[in-house]
Amino acid sequence: MSIHSYLRTRLAIQQFLIGAAGGLWSPVLAQHLLGLGFTAFQITLCVACGTIANLLTSVLAGQIADRWMATERFLGLLALAAGGLLIAAWSQSSFAAVGPLLLLMAVFFMPCYPLGTSMAFRHLEDPARQFASVRIWATIGWVVGGLALTGWLRIAGAEKVGDCLLFGGVACLIMGAYSFTLPSTPPARSASGSAVAGAFRMLREPSFAALLAIFFVYQAFAYFHHPYTSIFLPTAGVDPANVSAVLTLGQIAEVGVFFVLPAVYRRLGPGKTMALGVFCWGLRYVLFAAGTPHWLMVAAVALHGPGFLFSRLAVTLYADEVCPRDIRASVQTLLSLVVDGAGMFAGALASGMALRAFTVDGVSDWRTLWLIPAAGCGAVVVALLAAFRPRKIA
């Protein structure tokens, strides 16, 4: 094995572990909280902890990795802390205890995603071509985590869904320990000053500012699926014990799409590739709105694959292409702040209000709920095609 293949393998293992950790607890968190008797608003707040954490810590995490601490050490500390807090949340049942623990956990866990990405970009010779072969392992890890949880629930019973926090915490601890063995990624030494300031200066470029604004709106609509799909699917005939496995279909579809992403990105360019992804996401909501038949609802979950890769991952690749080399982590965390932080938080609030508005006597009008983000995604496709013009910045 060549040195470059060896490095890619080590980076891929890190991606697998973070995917497995997220796939174990994130998809069924709302299902667990509903079983604890949390209200819809409390579930929304808990599920939105990741978005709140991105708002609070993303930019600081990028500055630390770009200027102050080796990324692999920073990742290790973050993952160990997140794992301990997930396990602590597993043993609690009240909103007063679970809510703060999940928020603090997210403060440590969420920066692991952009930092793992920026680390890979630092070590890959051709990120646009090679990153997909590394990032795909996060998807595989997510699938393995979701299927492992489903297997456990088939043995222990669906009422043990709260064990998702325990298993997710253990996966985080393993990732934290492994992170300290990753390739050395010291902070960049630059005369350009603050990495955070450099990332924000990119907003002076109209095309980059427009892209972040468009994807802020897009992520608000895309987030509608995250808190409520695990609650919606049982109403569409899916066995509650199988929800975690069904949700992995989106990640399984990602695996196939990964192989064509580089070719599609080169062929269509970043703007049209992103528009294709947003279209797939909107189509998913249209199918959910149909409500039946059962097989179509399950098939709609698979649209997560092309929807996520052609939109969110394409933005990640584009941002790395156009940013200065010494602020890679800060640019990725700025993207996480605006899209995964502010955008998702707006989506969490909007989806929570929509669910309350369209729920009467405990019965939710899922058709109307899903048509709202479907229309929003359609508007974003138009905005991408009309207003975004890719441009080289760095």
N, C-alpha and C positions, 0 to 999 in steps of 0.2 A: 504494500500500500504506500503511495506517495505521501510526502509530508502534507500536501494540500488536501488529499483525501482524508488523511488522519485528522486534520483540523476540522474539516467539515463534519466528520463523524462525531467529534466531541461537541461541536456546536449543535448538531442534530439531537444528541442525547439531552442537552439542556432544554431544547425546544419540546422534546417529547415529555419531559418531566413537568414543565409548566403547563403543557396541554392536558396531561393526565390530572394534575391538581385541579385545574379549572373544570375539567369535564366531570370530576367526581362530585363537586358540590354546587356549582353554579346553576346548571339547567333545572335542578329540582328543588332549589332553595325555596321558591314560592310555595311549592307543594308541601314542604316540611313546615313552613310557617303557618300555612292554612290549617294544618293538622294541630298546631299548637294553640289555635284559636285566635290568631292575630287578625285584626281588622284589615280591610283592603288598604286603608291608608298606611297602617303599620307595615304591611307587606311591601308596599311601594317604597317606603323609606328604607327598609332593610335591603331590598333589591337594588336600590339606588346608591347604596354605600360606595360602590366602586366608582360611580360618576362623581360623587362628592369628594372622594379621595383624590381623583384625578385633578379636580379643581384646586385642592389644597396643596398637593405635593409634586405634581408633574414637573413643573419648571425647576423647582429646587433639585429634584432627582437628576435632571439633565445637567445642571450646573455642577453637581457633585461628581458625576461620572466624567464630564468633559474637563474639569479643572482640578479636582481635589482628591479623588480616590480611585484606585483601579476598579474597573467595572466588575470584574469577577468577584472581588471581595465585597463590594457593595451589594451585588446580587445575592451573595451567600447570606449576608446579615439580614437583608430584607426578607428572604424566603424563610429563614429560621424563625424570625419574629412572627411572620404571617401564619406559619404552621402551628406555633404555640397558641396563638389567639383563636384559630379555627377550632382546635381541640377544646379550648376553654368554652367557646360558644356552644359546642356540642352538649356540654353538661348542663346548660341553662334552658329554661323554658319560658321565661317572662320577657316581654318586650323591653323592659327597663334594663335587663341584663344582656340580652342577645343583641339589641340594637347597637349600643356602644362598642361591644366586642367586635361585631362585624365591621363597624366603621373603622375602628383602629386596625383591624386586620387588613382592610382594603388599603389603608394608607401605606402599608408595607408591601402588599401583594401587587397592586396595580402597576407600580413603576417597573416591575419585573418584565412586563411585556415589551415596552419600548426599549428598555436597556438591553434585553436579550437581542432585539433586532439591531440596535446600533452596534453591539459587539460583533454580530455576524457581519455587518457591513464593513467593519474595520478589518476583518481578517479575510474576507472573500476577495478574490482577484477581480471578478466581474459580477457584482451583486445583482444586476438586472437579469443575468442569465442563471446564476448559481443559487440565489437566495431561495428560490422556490423549492429546490431539492433539500434545503435545510429546514425551511419553514413548514414543509409538508409533515414533518415529524411532530410538530405541535398538534396538528390535526389528528394524526394517528394516535397520539397520546390522549387527546380528548375522547376519541372513539373508544379506546381501550378503557379509559376511566369510566365512561358512561356504561359500557357493557359490563364492566366488573361490578359496578353498583347494582345494575339490573340483576346480575347473577346472585348477588348477595340478597337482594330483596325477594327474589323467587324462593330463596331458602328460608330467610328470616321472616318474611311477610312485609307487605307494603307499608305497614305502620312503622317500620324501622327506617323509613326514609331519612330520618334525622341523622343516621350514621354517615350520611354524605359528608357532614362536617368533620367527623373523626377521620375518615379515610382521606379526605382532601388535606387535612392537617398533616397527616403522616407523609403524604406525597410531597407537601411543601418542605417538610424537614429533610427528606431525602434530596430534594432539589437544592436546598440550602447547603447541605454538606458537599454535594457534587460540585456546586458552583466554585468552590475554592480551588478545584483542580483544573478549571478552565484555562485556556491560553491567556497569558499575561496581556492585559489591556489597560496600560497605564493612562492617566489623564493626558490629554494633548497639551503640549507646551506652546503657547502662542502669545504674540505681542498684541493681539487684537482685543485683549481685555476680557470682559465678562462674556461667557458663552451664551448666557441667557439674553444679554443685550444683542448679541449677534443674531440670534434666532429671531428676535422681535424685529430687527432691522429688515428681515426678509419680507415683512408685511408692507414695506414701502413699494415692493414690486406688485403692480396691480393684478397680474395673473395669479400670483400666489395668494394674495389677500382674497381675491374672488373665489379661489378654490376652497380656502378654509371657510369662508362664509357659506358657500353652497353646501359643503359637507357638514357644517354645523346643522343646517336645516335638515339635510338628509338623515343624519344620525338621530335627530329627534323623532323622525317618523320610523326609521329602522328599529329603534329601541322598543316600539310597541310590542314586538314579539317576545322580548326577553322575559318580562315578568309574568306573562299570562299564557304563553303557549302550553306550558305544563299543566295549567288549569283548564285550558280550552280543550285539549285533546281528549280527556276522559268524557267530555260532553259530546264529542264526535264519535264515541264508541271505542276508544283505546283503553285497554286494561290499565288502571293506574300503576300497577307493578311494572308495566312495560314502557311507561312514558320515557324513562331515561334512555332505553334502547332505541325507541323511535326517534328521539331527538338527535341521536348520533347519526341518523341518515344524512343530515346536513353536512356533517364532517366527513362521512364516507364519500359523499358526492364531491367534497373539496379535493379528495385525493386524486380523483380522475381529472378534475379541472386544473390542478397544479401542473400537470404535464403539458397542457396547452396554453397556460397563462403567458409564458415568455413569447411564444409565437403570436398570440393574439395581441399582446402589448406592443410588439414590434410592428405588426401589420396595421392595427387600427390607430396606434398612438395612445397616449395616456387619456386624453379627453373622451374619446369614443369608447375606450375600454371601460372607463368609469361609468359612462352612461349605460352601457350594456349591463353592468352589474346592478345598477340602481333599477333598471327595468326588470331584471329577474326578481329583485326583492319585492317590487310592487306587484308583480304577477303572483308571487307567493301569497300576498295579502288578498288578492282577488279570489284566489282559489279557496283560502280560508273562509272568505265571506260567503262562498257558495254553501259551505257547511256539510255537504254530502256529495258523493258517496264517501264511505269510510276510507276506501283505498286512495281516493283523491286527496284527502286530508293528509294521509301519511306521505303520499308522493310530493305534496307541496312542501313538506319539511325539507326535502332534498334540494330545493331551490336555494337554500342557504349557501350551498357550495359555490355555484357561479355568482350568486349575489354578493357574497362576502369577498371572494377573491378578485373579481373584476372591478369592485368598487373600493373597498377599504384597503386591500393589499396593494392595489394599483396606486393609490394615493401615497402609501408608504414608499414604494419604489420611486415614484416621481419626486417626492420630497428629498430622498437621498441623492438623486441625480442632480438636483439644482442647488443643493446647499453647500456651503464651504466645508472642507474636510474636517476642520478642527472643531466644528460645533454639531457634529452628527447626532450625538445623544440629545442635545438641547433642542434641535429641530424636531426630532421624533417625539420628544416629550411635549413640545409646543403643540404639535399635531394632536397628541393624546389629550392635552388640556382642552383644546377647542372642540375636537370631535368627540372623543371618548369621555371627556369631562363635562363641558358645558352642553354639548349637543345631547348626550345621553341623559343628563340631568333634566333638560327641558323635555325630553321624551318621557322620562319617568313621571314628571308632574302631569304632562298632557295625557298620557295613557291612564294614569290613575284617576284623573278627573273624568275622562271619557268612560272608564269602566263604571265609576259611581253613577254617572249620568244615565248610562244605558243599562243599569241593573235595577230591576223592580221586584220586590218581594223575593230577593235572593236568586232571581233568574236574569242572566245577562243576555243582552241582545248582541251576540257576537258578530252578526252580519254587519250591523252598523258600525261597530267598533273597528272591524278590519278594513272597512271601506275608507275610513279617514286616512290612515297611513298609505293606503293604495293610491288615493288621489294625490297625497303629498309627494310620493315617489315619482308619480307622473310629472308633476311640476318640476321636480329636481332634474329629471332627464332633459326637459326642455331648457332649463337654465344652463346645464352643462354644455349642451350642444350650441347654445346661443351666446353664452357669456364667457366661457373659459377658453383661453388660448395658451397652450403650453409654451413656455419660454425658458431658455437657459439663463440661470441667474449666476451660478458660481463658475 
